[in-house]
């Protein structure tokens, strides 16, 4: 019974860490897309 709890906890921890990496990557992608849109609109151009 204890082994099942340890295995379940380990699997839950691995899934949580994977989810963090996925969200982090998605955030970087969205930031990059936002920068591209801002650059294309000319909003960040210096006068």
ZILIN-V22439 format. One record per backbone hydrogen bond with DSSP energy under -0.5 kcal/mol. NH is the residue of the N-H (numbers start at 0). CO is the residue of the C=O. Records with the same first field share a line. If there is no record, write none. Layout:
NH: CO  CO
This chain:
4: 0
5: 1
6: 2
7: 3
8: 4
9: 5
10: 6
11: 7
12: 8
13: 9
14: 10
15: 11
16: 12
17: 13
18: 14
19: 15
20: 16
21: 17
22: 18
23: 19
24: 20
25: 21
26: 22
27: 23
28: 24
29: 25
30: 26
31: 27
32: 28
33: 29
34: 30
35: 31
36: 32
37: 33
38: 34
39: 35
40: 36
41: 37  38
42: 37
43: 37
44: 41
